[in-house]
Amino acid sequence: MAGIRFFAAAAEAAGSETTTVDVASIGDLRMILSDRHGAEFAKILSRCSLLVNGIRAADDAVPLAGTDTVDVLPPFAGG
């Protein structure tokens, strides 16, 4: 199962900082997490960057393995 880490607003909307999911791709992950955590989370997720093992995964076809770690990062500002 891939390990998922939520940060900032994504963690708040999910009600957790971590979870595990058994999925084959980033697209599947988005669907499962949206179903699991509801409409407000799905809205936040649509604006998030997803990193798989530290590398940005912009394409829903990016495959996921059971040993992968996915970081869900909402947009942030700062300087």
N, C-alpha and C positions, 0 to 999 in steps of 0.2 A: 504494500500500500504506500502510495506517495504521501509524504508528510507535507502539510500545508501550514504556513505561518501567516497570520493576519496581523497587520500593523494599523495603528491609528484608527481612523473612522471605520475601516473594514473590520477590525477586531471588535469595536463597539457594536457594530451592526450584527456581527456573527454571534456576539455574546461569548466569545472565546478568542484566545490568541493562537490556538493550534487545533488541528484536526488531522485525520487521515482519510484518504479516499482511494478507492481502487477504480481507476479510470485509465483509458488508453490514450487520451489526447487532451490538450488544453481546451478545446471546444467542449468535450465531454465534462471536463472539470467545471467550466463555467455553468453548464446546464445543471449539474448535480448540486453545486453550491447554491445556485439561485433557488432551486427547488427546496433544498434543505433549510435555507435561512430566510426565505421570503422576499417580497417585492422591494422593501427598503434596501436590503443587502444587495439585491440584483442591480438596483440603481447605482449604488456605490461601486460595485464590481465593474460595471460598464465603463467607469472612468479610471479604473486601476491599471497599473502596470503589473504584469506577472513575470517573475524571474524564476527560471528553472535552473537550479544549481548555480545561481548567480548570473545567468545569461538571460537577457530579455527575450520573452516568447510572445511576439506580436501576432503570430499566425495560429489560428485555432487548430491547424493540422499538426502542430508540434506534438510529437509523441511523448508519453510519460511512462516511466518505468516505476516499479515498486520501490526502488531505492532513491528516487528523485525527491528533492525538496523544492517546493514552490512557495515563493514569497509573494503575497498579495499587498501591493503598495499603492495606497491612494495618492493622488497628486498632492504635492506639498510646496510651500513657498518658504523662502528664507534667504539669508545672505550672510 
